[in-house]
Amino acid sequence: MTTDDCAEVTFLLQADFDGELDVGGSARVAAHVANCADCAAKQAALGDLSGRLGTEASYHAAPDRLRRSIETALAASRTAAPPAPIPLARPAAASRVRAAGGWRARALPFGAGAAMAAVLALAMILPRGGDLTDSVVSSHIRALQPGHLMDVVSTDQHTVKPWFDGRLDYAPPVKDLASQGFPLIGGRLDYLAGRPVAALAYRRAQHVVDLYVWPSSSTIESPPGSGEHSGYNYLRWTQDEMVFWAVSDLNKTELGEFADRWRASP
């Protein structure tokens, strides 16, 4: 097996372990592991870690401040007057709704109030910082969790690009930079600043580079630039009426090399 095969199977091991691969994907992983001692060892280590987490993981109670905030908000929602009913234009339709789900309608005010109270309490506790840089980097960090990196797993740009058809209102450019040291490994849908966007995943050794792409005419705008946030480097630029954000734990030089090669590639 080649190094590229091993690197790609490494990304698939967690998804296979969680039962998220289709039959073909699982068969591919099994066939590779059967002939690769290194990947078989990684698979065994993953199973051992899962077992130990199930028996050794510790649990922590919610902080008192968070608990008190939620309890206070919930108590306020119980005493608040219920909202005035919204008249329906078609009484017949309203009768059908009451007949089919009257108990749901009665349960809604408290349930909705409780959910809103919890959200508001968390908003008071959690740190602020909802700018675009924070959103993009946070998205990259979430994607690195097992099973979240890719919706479509492929090293073929002609497979990844058509996958976005019908899922986005634009066609993101997809390039494979394998010959330049940054092979494409897949893509996914993400959600930033109120709209779905394309996220392309690339690999550099054991590092992942996420490239977010959306139209420059959209409401999510940002001038070209670079920086570091939460331990991750990022670069942003515009090209061919598209906005690009590259995020990775690669050093600034290598991430800059990725951006340069993307921009220069046809």
Helices and strands as residue ranges (DSSP letters): H 3-17, H 23-34, H 37-56, H 64-79, H 91-125, H 132-143, E 152-153, H 157-163, G 178-180, E 184-192, E 195-204, E 207-215, E 225-229, E 232-239, E 242-248, H 252-264
